[in-house]
Amino acid sequence: MKVLITGCNGLLGQKLCELFMGSHSVYGIDVQEKALVLPAEKYYSLDLTDRKRSLQLLLDLKPDYIINAAAYTDVDGAETERELCWKINVELVENLIYAARKIKATIGHISTDYIFDGKDGPYAEDARPNPIGYYGRSKLAAENALLDSSVDFFIARTMVLYGMSKNGKPNFVTWLIGQLANQKPVRIVNDQYGNTTLVDELAAGILTLIEKEYLGIINIAGREIINRYEFATRVADIFGFDNELITPITTEELNQPAPRPLNSGLIVDKAVKELYIELSDVVEGLNKFKLMYYSD
């Protein structure tokens, strides 16, 4: 099949490209001038919020699947950059829907636990959303746009992604490893609960959705619910760093601009038991990550 991956230079986008190139014809779109993973002839530098240019490209390519890994993900920045957040997280998706309807493509969209308020997690696929920040509201609006459309789609909800990328942009785990390796103390919240997700497993899960022609909403995240402080100590243990460098604090102490869903998390039984997607617990995921990227 012909698969188009948006946000192909990001953490998830890179993994999707690497994985899908072995079995499908893969094309990618991102805003940077050059591709980080794809061959130059398979890459398009394009702002997908431009409907006219987006439509023309998709009409030319006619992909079978459009996997949308592009997103505005700065949770705090979304509170002040609302117009930009909405353009990327909602209008971009609306443009993809418009094009997909014309070329009869299926859309695969990546969403988040931030569509929930975090009062009574973890959440199943049919739980009622209630976002408490602007980022979450934008991601829910994108989901609703797909639900209200006439196109075929799947929505894969995930959270706390970690892994290695070629642009070196840090995520929670790579940032933490860098801090602890340099003996720098860190403060990590102990009242935010959720799944932690190895990006390689999310990418493999999305490939499974395509191969099984899955449509609808599904949670794909690590199997274990844990708070961020405990997760950080597991990272320290597995990578041989000093736990004493990690100090637990509350979310309130950080005084961040955007509210966070505290008691969050995603129930992944459907992905594991019905679709047989391999998802690790915290220690398994971190050991896989260490073996893939930090072993000699």
N, C-alpha and C positions, 0 to 999 in steps of 0.2 A: 504494500500500500504506500501511497504518497502521504507523508506526515509533515505538517508545518508546525514548527515549535516557535512560539513567541517568547521573548525574554531569554533567548538561547545562550546569551553570555552570562547569565546569572548562575547561581549555585545549582539549582534544580535543572535549569535549562541545559547546562553543560552535561549533566549526568544523563538527561534524556537523549541528547544528541549522541553521546558515546554509546549508550545502550541500544538505541533504535537503529543506528547505522549498520548494525550487524544483521538486521532482518527486514528493514524497510527503507524506502527512498526518502531521505530526510532533508528538509529545507529549514532554514532558520531566519528569524527576524529579530533585530534589536536596534537600539538607537546608536550604539557605538559604530565607528567607521569600519572596524575590522572584526572578523569572527575570531573567537578564541578556541573553538573546537572544530567547527565545520570547515570544509574546503571553501575557498573564496567563491567559487562558482555556485555554491549552494546557499550562500549567505546574502541577505538583503538588509541594508541599513535604512531603517524607515521608522518614522513616528506613527504608530498605529492609531493615534487619536485623530489623524488626518483621514477622514472617511473616504474622500475621493481617491487618494493615492492608495489607501489600503484596499479598497474595493478593486481597483484596477489590477493590483498585484495578485490578489487572490483569484480574480477571474482568469488571469494568465496562468497561474500555477495549478488551479483546480485540485487542491489537496483533498484526500479522503477524510483526513482528520486534521483539526486545528487544535493543538495543545497549548493552552494559554498559561504560560509560566511567567508572564510579565505582570508586575504589580508595583504599586507604591506601598512600601512596607514600613516606613518610618512612623511608628505608632504615635510618638509625641509630635513629630512634625506635622502629622495630619490635622492636628488641632488648630494650627495656624495656616498651613498651606492647603486649605480645604478645596480650593478650586483645582489645584494641580492633582491632589489625591483623587478627586471625583473624576477628572478627565482620564486618568490612567486606570483607575479601578472600576469605573462604571462605563464611561463613554467609549473607551477602547473595547470593552466587551460588547456593547451595543453595536459597534462597527463590525465586529467579528460575526455577530448574529446576522446582521444585514447581509454580509457577504456570504455566510454559510447557507443562508436560505436560498440564494441565487445559484450556488454551485452544488447544493445538496451535500454539504460536508457535515460531519459530526464534530461538535466542540467538546473538548475536555478542559475543564476549568479547575484551577486550584484555589481552594478557599481555606478558611481558618476557624479556630475555636473562638476568635474574637467576635464572632456574630452572637455569642452568648454572654450573659451577664456574670457568669461565674459564681452564682449563688448556690447551685445544687448540682454541680458536675460530678462525675463525667457524663457526657451527653451522647445519646444514640442519634442515629441519622434523622429520626422523626421528632426529636426534641424541638420545642418552640424557641426560635431565636429571640434575643432581646439585647442587642448590642448597647454598650454603655459609653463608647467612644466613637469619634468620627471615622477612624479607620475601620472599625467593625461595621459601622453603618454603611460605609461604601462597599465593603465586601458582601454584605447582605443584599444591598441593592443590585449588585452584579448577579448574585444567585437568583434573585427574583426576576431579573430581566431574562435569564435563561428559562426559568420555570414558566414565564408568561409567553415565551416564544413558541414557534412551531418547529424549531430545529431539533434534531437529535442531539443529546448532550449527556455527559456525566460530570458531576461535581465531586472532586476528591478533597475532603477537608483534612487538614493536617496541622501540626504545630511544632514549635521549637526544633526547627531543622538544623542539623549540623553535618559537616562533611568538609571535603577539600575541593577548592576550585582553582582554576588557572589564573584568575585575576587577583587571588590572594585576599579578597575581601573577607574580613573576619566574621565568623558567627560565634555564638556563645562558647562553644567548646574550643575552637582554635584561638579565640581571644583569651580564654581562661588558661589554656596551656602556655601561651606566650607570657602571660603575667606571672604564673607560678614558676615557670622555667627561669625567669629573671628575678625570682625571690621578691616579687612585688605583692604586698597584701591586697586582698580584694574583699569587698562587702557584697554579699549575695542574699537576696530575700528568701526568707523561710516560710512565707505565707502564700506563695503562688504555686498552685499544684497543677500538674498536667503531664502529658506524654512528652517524651523526648524522641526525636525521629532521625534516624540515619538516612541521609538524602538518597543514598544508593538503594535502600529498600523502598523508599517512596517511588523512585523512578521505575524500579522493577515492578512495583504494584500497578503503576499507570500502564506499563506495557501489557500486563495481564488484563487490565480492563479493556484495552483495545483488542487484544487477541480473543477475548471472550465476548466481545461486542456488548459490553455492559453499558446500560443506560440508567441514569438516576443519580442519587446522592450516596456517597459512601465515605466512611472515615478510614484514612490510612495514616497511621502513626505508630510509634513504639507501643509495645504491649503493656508497659508498666506506668502507673501514675505515681509521681514523685514530686516533692517540692524542689525549687531551684537550688537551695542550699545543699540539700542531700545529694542532688545530682552533681553539684560541684565537688563535693567530697569524694564521690565515686570516681570522678575524673582524676582527682589528685591521687587516689589509691592506685588506680590502674596504671597511671603514668609515672608513679613513684615520686610525687611531690609532697611537700609538707602541708598537712591539713591545717596546721596552726596559722597559716597565712590567710585562711578563709574565715571571715567573721559573719555570723548570721545577723541580718537586720530585717525590719518589716518594710513592706511596700510604702507605708505611710511615711517612714523616715526618709525615703528617697525624694519625696515631694515632686514627683514627675508630672508634667503637664496633662497627660492622658490617663484616665482611670484604667486599671487592669482587671480582667476577670480572675478572681483569686482561686476559688474552688472550681477549677475548670477541668479539662481533660476530655478525651474522645473515646467512646466505647468502640473497639475494633473487632468485635466478634464476627460481624458480617464478613469483613475482609478475610479474616483468618479461617472461619469455619465454612463459609459458602464459596469463596473464591480461592481458598488455599494460598493466599498471599503470605509470604514469609515476613514476619515482623518480630523484632527482637525485644527482649526486656532491656533494662538500662545497661547491665554489665555485659550482656551478649553484644549489644550494639557498640559499646565503647571498645570492646576487645576486637570486634571486626574492624572498626575504624583504625585502631592502633596497628593491627596486622597489615591493613591495606596501605597505610600511609606513613607509618613511623617505624616499621621494622627494618632492620639492616638487610 
